[in-house]
Amino acid sequence: MEISAAQLRAARGLLGWSQTELALAAKIGRATIADFESGKRGPYARTLDVLRSTLEGAGVEFTNGGEPGVKLRRAAQEHGATP
């Protein structure tokens, strides 16, 4: 599943994570996240997979199709997510 830069920003926002916190959790460079979110360049497919799985592991659900978006699973909301 593809995720957009807007979905990535929204997912971080739901978790209250900075770019640096996501980078540390995903073990990738912060500049990679910043460049993707600003539209400077798209990351490799495997990097997107790592970002997506890191955020999903923290409780984010990505939705695609006609209305792409993000939401938190109920368990993540109740327990709070930390990087």
Backbone as a printed PyTorch tensor [residue, N CA C, xyz], in Angstrom:
tensor([[[  0.8360,  -1.1750,   0.0000],
         [  0.0000,   0.0000,   0.0000],
         [  0.8860,   1.2460,   0.0000]],

        [[  0.6070,   2.1430,  -0.8890],
         [  1.3290,   3.4130,  -0.9490],
         [  0.7960,   4.3530,   0.1280]],

        [[  1.6850,   5.1730,   0.6700],
         [  1.2460,   6.2370,   1.5630],
         [  1.7690,   7.5570,   1.0070]],

        [[  1.0070,   8.6000,   1.2210],
         [  1.3900,   9.9130,   0.7110],
         [  2.1330,  10.6900,   1.7950]],

        [[  2.7560,  11.7820,   1.3660],
         [  3.4330,  12.6600,   2.3140],
         [  2.4380,  13.2230,   3.3220]],

        [[  1.2330,  13.5490,   2.8540],
         [  0.2020,  14.0870,   3.7530],
         [ -0.2020,  13.0390,   4.7840]],

        [[ -0.3220,  11.7780,   4.3660],
         [ -0.6610,  10.7190,   5.3130],
         [  0.4530,  10.5440,   6.3440]],

        [[  1.6970,  10.6450,   5.9020],
         [  2.8210,  10.5070,   6.8240],
         [  2.8000,  11.6230,   7.8700]],

        [[  2.5900,  12.8520,   7.4260],
         [  2.5040,  13.9930,   8.3560],
         [  1.3430,  13.8050,   9.3320]],

        [[  0.1970,  13.3770,   8.8040],
         [ -0.9800,  13.1830,   9.6510],
         [ -0.7500,  12.0720,  10.6760]],

        [[ -0.1040,  11.0030,  10.2520],
         [  0.1790,   9.8940,  11.1610],
         [  1.0920,  10.3450,  12.2930]],

        [[  2.1200,  11.1080,  11.9470],
         [  3.0080,  11.6440,  12.9940],
         [  2.2310,  12.5360,  13.9440]],

        [[  1.3260,  13.3390,  13.3800],
         [  0.5230,  14.2380,  14.1970],
         [ -0.3720,  13.4960,  15.1670]],

        [[ -0.9870,  12.4070,  14.7000],
         [ -1.8460,  11.6140,  15.5790],
         [ -1.0670,  11.0370,  16.7600]],

        [[  0.1820,  10.6730,  16.4910],
         [  1.0200,  10.0910,  17.5430],
         [  1.7460,  11.1500,  18.3670]],

        [[  1.7760,  12.3750,  17.8480],
         [  2.5390,  13.4280,  18.5190],
         [  4.0350,  13.2610,  18.3480]],

        [[  4.4320,  12.6400,  17.2300],
         [  5.8410,  12.3810,  16.9530],
         [  6.4120,  13.4630,  16.0480]],

        [[  7.6180,  13.8680,  16.3280],
         [  8.3660,  14.7520,  15.4300],
         [  8.9910,  13.9060,  14.3200]],

        [[  9.5510,  14.5790,  13.3300],
         [ 10.2810,  13.8490,  12.2940],
         [ 11.4480,  13.0840,  12.9120]],

        [[ 12.1070,  13.6930,  13.8700],
         [ 13.2440,  13.0470,  14.5290],
         [ 12.8010,  11.7970,  15.2870]],

        [[ 11.6780,  11.8730,  15.9770],
         [ 11.1920,  10.7020,  16.7220],
         [ 10.8270,   9.5610,  15.7860]],

        [[ 10.1820,   9.8760,  14.6600],
         [  9.8740,   8.8330,  13.6820],
         [ 11.1490,   8.2610,  13.0900]],

        [[ 12.0990,   9.1120,  12.7680],
         [ 13.3640,   8.6450,  12.2020],
         [ 14.0700,   7.6760,  13.1470]],

        [[ 14.0810,   8.0060,  14.4270],
         [ 14.7130,   7.1180,  15.4110],
         [ 13.9610,   5.7950,  15.5200]],

        [[ 12.6390,   5.8570,  15.5710],
         [ 11.8370,   4.6390,  15.6880],
         [ 11.9850,   3.7470,  14.4630]],

        [[ 12.0830,   4.3680,  13.2710],
         [ 12.1830,   3.6050,  12.0220],
         [ 13.6170,   3.2940,  11.6180]],

        [[ 14.5790,   3.9140,  12.3290],
         [ 16.0020,   3.7300,  12.0290],
         [ 16.3370,   4.1790,  10.6070]],

        [[ 15.8210,   5.3640,  10.2640],
         [ 16.1610,   5.9790,   8.9810],
         [ 16.5430,   7.4360,   9.2410]],

        [[ 17.0850,   8.1010,   8.2520],
         [ 17.5010,   9.4880,   8.4160],
         [ 16.3220,  10.4520,   8.4780]],

        [[ 16.4180,  11.4440,   9.3490],
         [ 15.3730,  12.4570,   9.4600],
         [ 15.2150,  13.2100,   8.1520]],

        [[ 16.3160,  13.4500,   7.4500],
         [ 16.2590,  14.1670,   6.1740],
         [ 15.4070,  13.4230,   5.1520]],

        [[ 15.3960,  12.1180,   5.1980],
         [ 14.5650,  11.3230,   4.2870],
         [ 13.0930,  11.6490,   4.5160]],

        [[ 12.6980,  11.7320,   5.7730],
         [ 11.3130,  12.0560,   6.1120],
         [ 11.0020,  13.5000,   5.7060]],

        [[ 11.8960,  14.4130,   6.0450],
         [ 11.6910,  15.8280,   5.7190],
         [ 11.5790,  16.0270,   4.2110]],

        [[ 12.4480,  15.3930,   3.4480],
         [ 12.4190,  15.5340,   1.9940],
         [ 11.1280,  14.9750,   1.4020]],

        [[ 10.6580,  13.8520,   1.9180],
         [  9.4110,  13.2500,   1.4300],
         [  8.2270,  14.1510,   1.7660]],

        [[  8.1590,  14.5980,   3.0120],
         [  7.0290,  15.4210,   3.4380],
         [  6.9890,  16.7660,   2.7160]],

        [[  8.1340,  17.2990,   2.3400],
         [  8.1730,  18.5930,   1.6520],
         [  8.0510,  18.4540,   0.1360]],

        [[  8.0730,  17.2420,  -0.3590],
         [  7.9530,  17.0130,  -1.7920],
         [  9.2580,  17.1200,  -2.5510]],

        [[ 10.3760,  17.2090,  -1.8450],
         [ 11.6770,  17.3100,  -2.5320],
         [ 12.0320,  16.0380,  -3.2650]],

        [[ 11.7220,  14.9130,  -2.6430],
         [ 11.9790,  13.6230,  -3.3010],
         [ 11.1890,  12.5420,  -2.5900]],

        [[ 10.9020,  11.4910,  -3.3300],
         [ 10.2030,  10.3570,  -2.7560],
         [ 11.1940,   9.3210,  -2.2680]],

        [[ 10.9050,   8.6780,  -1.1540],
         [ 11.8140,   7.6410,  -0.6580],
         [ 11.6870,   6.3490,  -1.4670]],

        [[ 12.6600,   5.4840,  -1.3070],
         [ 12.5950,   4.1580,  -1.9160],
         [ 11.3910,   3.4090,  -1.3610]],

        [[ 10.8990,   2.4580,  -2.1330],
         [  9.7330,   1.6730,  -1.7130],
         [  9.9910,   0.9740,  -0.3750]],

        [[ 11.1930,   0.4370,  -0.1890],
         [ 11.4810,  -0.2650,   1.0740],
         [ 11.5010,   0.7000,   2.2530]],

        [[ 11.9040,   1.9550,   2.0180],
         [ 11.8900,   2.9560,   3.0820],
         [ 10.4530,   3.2940,   3.4520]],

        [[  9.5810,   3.4340,   2.4580],
         [  8.1660,   3.6640,   2.7390],
         [  7.5710,   2.5060,   3.5200]],

        [[  7.9810,   1.2820,   3.1740],
         [  7.4920,   0.1050,   3.9010],
         [  7.9080,   0.1630,   5.3700]],

        [[  9.1430,   0.5690,   5.6250],
         [  9.6400,   0.6810,   7.0080],
         [  8.8690,   1.7700,   7.7570]],

        [[  8.6720,   2.9150,   7.1190],
         [  7.9160,   3.9950,   7.7550],
         [  6.4960,   3.5470,   8.0710]],

        [[  5.8450,   2.9310,   7.0930],
         [  4.4730,   2.4680,   7.2890],
         [  4.3910,   1.4440,   8.4140]],

        [[  5.2800,   0.4680,   8.4170],
         [  5.2150,  -0.5730,   9.4510],
         [  5.5480,  -0.0160,  10.8340]],

        [[  6.4470,   0.9590,  10.9070],
         [  6.7650,   1.5920,  12.1870],
         [  5.5400,   2.3090,  12.7340]],

        [[  4.8780,   3.0710,  11.8830],
         [  3.6930,   3.8110,  12.3190],
         [  2.5320,   2.8780,  12.6400]],

        [[  2.3630,   1.8390,  11.8380],
         [  1.3120,   0.8630,  12.1320],
         [  1.5850,   0.1550,  13.4530]],

        [[  2.8470,  -0.1290,  13.7320],
         [  3.2040,  -0.7570,  15.0010],
         [  2.8970,   0.1320,  16.1950]],

        [[  2.8590,   1.4400,  15.9660],
         [  2.5370,   2.4000,  17.0270],
         [  1.0380,   2.6640,  17.1210]],

        [[  0.2490,   2.0460,  16.2280],
         [ -1.1990,   2.1640,  16.3360],
         [ -1.8900,   2.9290,  15.2330]],

        [[ -1.1690,   3.3340,  14.2020],
         [ -1.7760,   4.0780,  13.0910],
         [ -2.3300,   3.0920,  12.0740]],

        [[ -3.5020,   3.4210,  11.5330],
         [ -4.0760,   2.6740,  10.4190],
         [ -4.1500,   3.6080,   9.2180]],

        [[ -3.6230,   3.1640,   8.0890],
         [ -3.6870,   3.9370,   6.8570],
         [ -4.8830,   3.4700,   6.0450]],

        [[ -5.6070,   4.4160,   5.4700],
         [ -6.7170,   4.0880,   4.5850],
         [ -6.4090,   4.6660,   3.2140]],

        [[ -6.7880,   3.9750,   2.1900],
         [ -6.5570,   4.4360,   0.8250],
         [ -7.8530,   4.3510,   0.0520]],

        [[ -7.7510,   4.2720,  -1.2170],
         [ -8.9500,   4.2490,  -2.0400],
         [ -9.4010,   5.6540,  -2.3730]],

        [[-10.7100,   5.8630,  -2.3960],
         [-11.2620,   7.1490,  -2.7680],
         [-10.9960,   8.2590,  -1.7690]],

        [[-10.7710,   7.8840,  -0.5050],
         [-10.5470,   8.8830,   0.5420],
         [ -9.3640,   8.4800,   1.4070]],

        [[ -8.1250,   8.7160,   0.9460],
         [ -6.9630,   8.3290,   1.7370],
         [ -6.9090,   9.1010,   3.0440]],

        [[ -6.4760,   8.4410,   4.0830],
         [ -6.3770,   9.0890,   5.3850],
         [ -5.6360,   8.2240,   6.3820]],

        [[ -5.7080,   8.6190,   7.6340],
         [ -5.0990,   7.8700,   8.7270],
         [ -6.0090,   7.9430,   9.9430]],

        [[ -5.8980,   6.9490,  10.8060],
         [ -6.6130,   6.9680,  12.0750],
         [ -5.8320,   6.1330,  13.0750]],

        [[ -6.1340,   6.3130,  14.3440],
         [ -5.5080,   5.5120,  15.3910],
         [ -6.4160,   4.3560,  15.7550]],

        [[ -5.8250,   3.1910,  15.9640],
         [ -6.5910,   2.0710,  16.5000],
         [ -6.9710,   2.3970,  17.9340]],

        [[ -8.0690,   1.8890,  18.4010],
         [ -8.5660,   2.1760,  19.7380],
         [ -7.5390,   1.8480,  20.8220]],

        [[ -6.8600,   0.7270,  20.7230],
         [ -5.8630,   0.3440,  21.7440],
         [ -4.7520,   1.3740,  21.8380]],

        [[ -4.3280,   1.9250,  20.7210],
         [ -3.2710,   2.9320,  20.7270],
         [ -3.7520,   4.2020,  21.4020]],

        [[ -5.0140,   4.5500,  21.1960],
         [ -5.5730,   5.7440,  21.8210],
         [ -5.6380,   5.5770,  23.3380]],

        [[ -5.9850,   4.3960,  23.7800],
         [ -6.1630,   4.1520,  25.2080],
         [ -4.8210,   4.0750,  25.9400]],

        [[ -3.8070,   3.5480,  25.2880],
         [ -2.5270,   3.3350,  25.9510],
         [ -1.4900,   4.4090,  25.6540]],

        [[ -1.7530,   5.2410,  24.6770],
         [ -0.7740,   6.2520,  24.2800],
         [  0.3760,   5.5940,  23.5490]],

        [[  0.8150,   6.2040,  22.4810],
         [  1.9060,   5.6560,  21.6790],
         [  3.1640,   6.4610,  21.9310]],

        [[  4.2770,   5.7700,  22.1170],
         [  5.5580,   6.4360,  22.2860],
         [  6.5550,   5.8320,  21.3240]],

        [[  7.4540,   6.6410,  20.7940],
         [  8.4370,   6.1100,  19.8470],
         [  9.4590,   5.2210,  20.5180]]])
